[in-house]
Amino acid sequence: MLNELTYRLLRPALFCMDPEAAHDLMIDTLVRTQHSPLRQMYAQTRVQDPVTVAGLRFPNRVGMAAGLDKNARCIDALAALGFGFVEVGTVTPLAQPGNPKPRMFRLPEQQALINRLGFNNEGLQAFLNHVKQAQSVGQPDGMKLGLNIGKNAATPIEHAVDDYLTCLEGVYPHADYVTVNISSPNTQNLRSLQSDEALDSLLSALQQRKQTLADQHGRVVPMFLKIAPDLDESQIESIAATLKRHGMDGVIATNTTIARDAVKQLPHGEETGGLSGRPVFESSNRVIRALRAALGPGFPIIGVGGILSGQDAAEKIKAGADVVQLYTGLIYKGPELVTESAKAIAALRR
C-alpha cells in the first residue's frame, strides 16, 4: 500500500518534475500496474458507507473528480484507491491536443494548481474503447462510473449542443451517470452556456435525447450538470430553477475558479486557467449552500473543490453536498486522503 509516509517521500521527486510531465508519468504508471500485482502498492480497502443518490447506490461518498483521467485509461487503478465512484473525461467527439504548453502550474504555498489544458483528449471512440476494458464497473454494489462530456474547441459555440448530443449518445450505454461540463474556463466561450437562454436550449435538447436513449437501452442514466464557482447569487438561483425545470438529476459544484485573490502574489499566480485546490474551497461551499437553499433537501449535489483533509470533506457535506469529489488534494496529500475523507464523512452519521 502506498501509505501516507511513502507518498510524502515520493512527492518531492514528483514535484521536481514539470507538473504535466509528473501527471502523465502517474497516469502511465497506473495504466501499467492496474491489472498486475503491483497495484498493491497503492490499493486501499474501500470504506463502506453506502448512500443512494440520484437512484445510484454508492459504496461510499468520496469520488474521483473528472480531469485526472481524461481518456478513461486507468479506471481500475482509481477504483483500487478506495473511491466510491470515479468520474473520467472530459471527452469531446474528436481528438484534440488542448492548449499550448506549458499549461499546468503548481502553487504549493496554497496547495493549489492552475491548469489551462483545454479538454486535451483522444476523442470519443478511444475513450469508449478504454471504458469497455475496465473491469471494476457494472457490479451492483461496486464503484460507480461517471462519464464527463464536453465540446471540441473548434466547434462554434452556437453548435455546441451537437457535440454534447454526440457524446451523450456514445457514453450513455456505459455510464452509471453522465456529467455535462459547461464550466471549464479553458475552452473559449464555454461558460456562456451557463446563461439562461443557452442553458435552457442545451438542457432541453439533452433531456429529449436522454429519453430516446433510455427507451432504446432500457435503462435511465442520471445526468448531472457541472457548474463554475464564479457565479453570483442570482445566477445560482437561475441555474437551480433551470435544473428543476428540465428535470436534471443532479448538479456538480464546482469546477475550477478564475478568481486570483488568494494567489496573485505567488509565483504563477497570475497564469491564465482554472485554479483548483485550497483557494476554491470556500467559494465552492458558498455555491453548494446556495444551491441547497434553492433546490431543497432532495436534489442531488456533488461537492468538489479544495478538499485537502477529512474535515474538509465533512464540511462539504455539512454545506449541503450529498457526496464529494477529490482531485488537487490527491496530488498534494496522496491516496490516504481518500480513506481519510470517507471515514470523516461516515463519522457524521454517528
N, C-alpha and C positions, 0 to 999 in steps of 0.2 A: 504493500500500500504506500502511495506517495503521500506520507503524512505531513503535518504542518511543518515539522522541523526540516524534513527533506526538501520541501518546497522552498523554505527560507534559504537553504544552502544553494539550491538550484537557481533561484530567481536572479541573483546578481549577474550570473553568466548570461541569462536571457536578456536582462536589462542593459547589458553591454552591446547587444545587437541592435540594429535598426528595428524599430517596432514591427513593421510589416514583415521583415525577414524572420523575426522571432515568432510571429503569428503563423507564418507559413511553415516554419520548422515544427511548431507544436502540432499543427493540423496533420502534416505528413507523418509525424511520429504516431499520432493517434490512429491514423488510417492503417499504418503498417502493423500496429500491435493489437488492434481491437479484436481480432479473431485468433489471437495467439496467447500462449501462457503469459506473455509479457504484459498483458493487460492487468495482471495482478499488481503491477507497480502503482496503479492509480485507482483500481477498483475499490469501491466502498460499499458497505452494507446499506441498502436503502432504508431510511427511516420510514416506518409505516404510520402514516397519519392521514388516512383516506378522507377525501372530501369529494362531493359531487357538485360540479359547476357546469352550467350550460348542458346538462344531461350527460356529462362525461365524469367518470369516476377516476380521479387522480389518486395514485397511491400515496403521494404527499403533496404539499402545497408549494414546492420550490421547483422552478423550471429554468431551463437554459434559454436565454433570450436569443432572438434571431440576430444574425450578423457575424457570429463567430464561425459557424459552418455554413457558408453561403451556398455551397454546392452539394450539401447533404452527403458528404463523404465519410463522416465519422459519427453517424447516429449511434451506433452500437457502443463506441467508446464513451460518448457522453452519457448514454444510459448507464454505463458501468460506474459513473461517478456518483450515482445515487439520486439523480433528479427524478421527480415525479412526472415531469413532462419536458420534452425537448422541442424547441422551435428552430427550424432551419430556413435558410434563404437570407435575403430577399432574392427571388428568382424572377427573371424577365423572359419574355418569349424568345428573344435571340441572345446569343452570347455577346458580351460587351466587355471591354477592358477596364472600364471605370475611368476615373480622373487621373491626370499625370502624377507620377511620383516625384518627391515624397508626399505622402498623403495620410500618414498616421504619426501622431506625436504623443509622447508621454509627458505628463506633468506630475511627477511623483510627490511634489510638495503638497498637492491637493488630492493625491490618489485618484488621478483623472487621466483621461485620454481625449485627444481631439482627432477625429478622422474625417476625411473627405473622400472616402473610397469611391462612392458613386455607383453602388449596385454592380460592382465587378463580379461577373459570374459566367459560367459556361453555357448558360441558356437552358431552356425548359426541358429539352429532351435528355440532355446529360444529367440534369437534376433528377428527373424521374427515374432514369436508369439506376442512379445511386440509391434513391429511396427504395426501389424494389429489391435491392440487395440487402437491406437492413434486416437483421434477424430479431431485433428486440421489440418490434411493434406488432400490433394485431392480437395481443393477448388480452383477455377480458379484464384482468386485474393488473396489467402491466403498465409500463410507462406510456404516456400518450404523446402523439406526434403532431406538432403544428407545422404547417407549410405556409410560408410567408411570400406574398406575391406583390409585384410592382410593375412599373412600366419601363421600357427602354428609353435611354436618354435621347435617342434620335427621333422618338415618336412625338409629334407635336402634342401639346397639352390638350388641344381640342379633340384629339383622337385617343387620349389616354384610356378611355373606357374599353376600347378594343383590345388593348394589351392586357388589361385586368381580366376581361372575359376569356381571352385565350389561355391565360394562366389558370384561371378558376377551372375551366374545363379539364385542363391537364392534371392538376393536382387533386381534384375532388375525389376520385376513387381511392386515393392513397392516404388521405389526411384524416386524422381524428378531428382537427379543426383547421380552418383556413384563416390567415390574417391578411387583411388588406392594408398595405403600408402606403399611406399618403402623407407621411410626416417626416421623411428623411430630408434634411436640409441640403443634401449633396446632389440632388437631381434638379436641374433648373425648373422652377415654377411648380414643382410637385406639391408644395404645401398650399398652393392656391386651390387645390382640390378640397381643402377643409372649409372653403367658403360655402355659404348657404346653397346657392343655386347649383354649383358644381358638385357638391356633396350629394344633394338630392338626386341629381341626374345619375351619378355614379352608383349610388346605393340602390336606386330603383332598377337599373339595368342588371346589377349583380344579383339582386334578390329574385328577379324574374328568371335569370339563368340558373340560379341555385335551385329553384323549384323544378325546373325542367330536368336538371341533373339528379335531383332527389328521386323524381319519378323514374328516371332512366336506370339508376343504380339501386333503387330500393332502399336507400338509407339517407337520413338527413345529417349533413355535416355542418356543425356550427360555424358561423362566420363572424370574426371579430374585426374591429377597426382599430388601427394603431394611430394615436394622435400625438401631437407635439406638446411639450411643456410650456411653450411660449404663446399661451392663449390667455386672454383676459376673461373675466367672469361672464360677460355677455356672450363671448364666443363659445365658452364651455357650455353654457345653458342652451345655446342654439344647436350645438353638436349633439347634446343629450336629447333634445327634442327630436332631432332628425334620426338618431339611433332608434328611438322608440317608434317613431312614425313608420320607419321602414322595417321594423321587426328584426333588427340586428340582434345577434345572440350574445354579444359582449363587446367590451372595449379594452384596449391595452393602453395604459397610461404610465409612462410616456416614453417617447423616443428621446434622442439627444437634444440639447439646447443650443441656440445660437448666442445666448447671453454670455458675457465675458467678465462680469463684475468681480467674480471671485478669483480670476486667474490672469487678468490683463497685465499685471506687473511681473508675471512669471515668464521664464524662457518658453517660447512657443505659444504663450497665452493669447496672442492676437492672430494665430493661424486661422484661416477660413476652415469651416467644417462644423461638425456636431461635437459638442462637449459632453462627455459622459463621466460617471464616477461621482465622487463625493459632492461636487458643486451642484449636481442636479437633484440631489436627494430631497431638499425642501420644496423645490418647485414642482417636482413630481408629486409629492404628497399633497401640495396645495390643489393640484388638478384632481387627484383622487378624491379628496374631501369634497370638492365642488361637484364632481360627477356623482358621488354617492348621494349628496343632498338633492341633486336634480333628478337622478334616476330612481331613487327609492331603494329599499333594502334588498330587493330580489334580483337586480340586474347584475350580471357577472362583470367584474372588473379584475383585470390582471395588472398588478402594480409592479413597475420596474423603474429603476433609476437610483443609483447611488448606494446600493446595499453593500456594505463592507463588513457587516457583523451580523450575528444572530439578532441582536437588539434592533438593528436597522430593519431587518426582515419583519420582525414583530411590529415595528412602528408602521410599516406599510399596511399590515392587516388592520391595525387599530385605526388607520386613516380611512379605511373602507374597502381595501382590496380583498378579494376572495382568495387569490393565490398570487405568488410573486415570481419574478424572473431575475436572474443574475447575468452579468457579462463582465463589466470592468472590474468588479470586485473579485471575480475569479482570477483575473490576471494579477491583481495585487496580493490576494490572500491565498490563492491556491484551492485545491479540491476540498479541503477541510471546511471551507465556507458553506458548501452545500449541506453537509451534515449539521453544522452549527446552526444554520438558518432553519432547517427543517425541525430541529429539536426545539429551537426558541419559539417557533410558531405553534408546535404541538403543545408546548407548555402553557400557551394562552388558554387552552381548553380546560385546564385542570382547575 
